[in-house]
Amino acid sequence: MVLSDLGVLAQVNLPVGIEVRPVISEHFRAIYDVYADAYSTFQMAHKADEHAFQDFVTYELAGDT
């Protein structure tokens, strides 16, 4: 399936109390902690340390830049 134009996606209403907000750098550690916990049982997972956190911020949160 290919979706080349994201503008054609239907607008969906989120449940009451749920909102989409921009991510700011103060959120990075909490995002990483959840990410590391979710993948902690993955056989190839890296040890969750400061170096892994910095790599996560640099490469995973950077997006397609």
Long-range contacts (C-beta under 8 A, 24 or more apart in sequence): 23-61, 28-53, 28-56, 28-57, 28-61, 29-53, 31-61, 32-56, 32-57, 35-60
